[in-house]
């Protein structure tokens, strides 16, 4: 699983019918200590209802097709979780309830 921040949306009007109704989100990988973006972006299918600026986990490869939303759908990247907090060495580096929007 890879940590990232939702930074935008991607809209596609021409795609396989199985993809209708699935949101495409632009996500940027982050450093879990500084919470800064790494400048490395991917487009992921949203299977959990993530929103702009939320910290998420995404999976890629065949694992991306193991959610109820993406089963049988041609995808290589899926958002599978919204992060509540990140803790390292006894200190929080991120808390959703304290995050700045």
C-alpha positions as CSV (number, residue, x, y, z in Angstrom):
1,X,0.0,0.0,0.0
2,X,1.2,3.5,-0.8
3,X,0.4,6.7,1.1
4,X,-0.8,9.7,-0.9
5,X,-2.9,12.8,-0.8
6,X,-5.9,13.4,-3.1
7,X,-5.0,16.6,-5.1
8,X,-7.6,16.6,-7.8
9,X,-10.0,14.8,-10.1
10,X,-9.7,13.4,-13.6
11,X,-12.8,13.3,-15.9
12,X,-13.1,10.9,-18.8
13,X,-16.3,10.8,-20.8
14,X,-15.1,7.9,-23.1
15,X,-14.3,4.8,-21.2
16,X,-15.6,1.2,-20.9
17,X,-19.1,0.9,-19.5
18,X,-17.9,-1.0,-16.4
19,X,-16.1,2.2,-15.4
20,X,-19.2,4.4,-15.4
21,X,-19.9,5.9,-12.0
22,X,-16.4,5.3,-10.6
23,X,-14.5,8.5,-9.7
24,X,-11.0,9.0,-11.0
25,X,-8.8,10.9,-8.5
26,X,-5.4,12.5,-9.0
27,X,-3.2,11.5,-6.0
28,X,0.3,12.5,-5.1
29,X,2.6,10.3,-3.1
30,X,3.7,11.8,0.2
31,X,6.5,11.5,2.8
32,X,4.7,10.2,5.9
33,X,7.0,12.1,8.2
34,X,6.9,15.6,6.7
35,X,3.5,15.0,4.9
36,X,5.0,16.9,1.9
37,X,4.2,15.7,-1.6
38,X,6.9,13.9,-3.6
39,X,5.9,15.3,-7.0
40,X,5.0,11.8,-8.1
41,X,1.4,11.6,-9.3
42,X,-1.0,8.8,-10.3
43,X,-4.7,8.5,-11.3
44,X,-6.6,6.1,-9.1
45,X,-10.1,4.8,-9.0
46,X,-11.8,5.7,-5.8
47,X,-13.5,2.8,-4.0
48,X,-14.0,4.5,-0.6
49,X,-15.4,7.9,-1.2
50,X,-12.2,9.9,-0.7
51,X,-12.2,13.7,-1.0
52,X,-9.9,16.5,-1.9
53,X,-6.8,16.8,0.4
54,X,-7.5,13.5,2.2
55,X,-4.6,11.2,3.0
56,X,-5.3,7.8,1.5
57,X,-3.8,4.4,0.8
58,X,-3.8,3.1,-2.7
59,X,-2.7,-0.2,-4.2
60,X,-1.5,-0.9,-7.7
61,X,-1.2,-3.9,-10.0
62,X,-3.6,-6.8,-9.7
63,X,-4.4,-5.8,-6.1
64,X,-6.3,-2.8,-7.5
65,X,-9.0,-5.1,-8.8
66,X,-9.9,-6.7,-5.4
67,X,-12.4,-4.1,-4.2
68,X,-16.2,-4.4,-4.7
69,X,-16.0,-1.2,-6.8
70,X,-13.2,-2.4,-9.1
71,X,-13.8,-6.1,-9.4
72,X,-13.7,-7.0,-13.1
73,X,-12.8,-3.4,-14.0
74,X,-9.7,-2.6,-16.0
75,X,-7.6,-0.7,-13.5
76,X,-4.1,-0.6,-12.2
77,X,-4.6,1.8,-9.3
78,X,-7.3,1.9,-6.6
79,X,-7.8,3.9,-3.4
80,X,-8.6,1.4,-0.7
81,X,-8.6,3.4,2.5
82,X,-8.8,6.9,4.0
83,X,-6.1,7.5,6.7
84,X,-7.2,8.6,10.2
85,X,-3.7,9.1,11.7
86,X,0.0,8.4,11.1
87,X,2.2,7.8,14.2
88,X,6.0,7.3,14.2
89,X,8.1,6.8,17.3
90,X,5.3,7.8,19.6
91,X,4.5,11.1,17.8
92,X,1.7,11.8,15.4
93,X,2.9,13.1,12.0
94,X,-0.7,13.3,10.8
95,X,-4.2,13.3,12.4
96,X,-7.2,13.7,10.2
97,X,-9.1,15.4,13.0
98,X,-6.4,18.1,13.2
99,X,-5.6,18.4,9.4
100,X,-5.5,21.7,7.7
101,X,-7.6,21.9,4.6
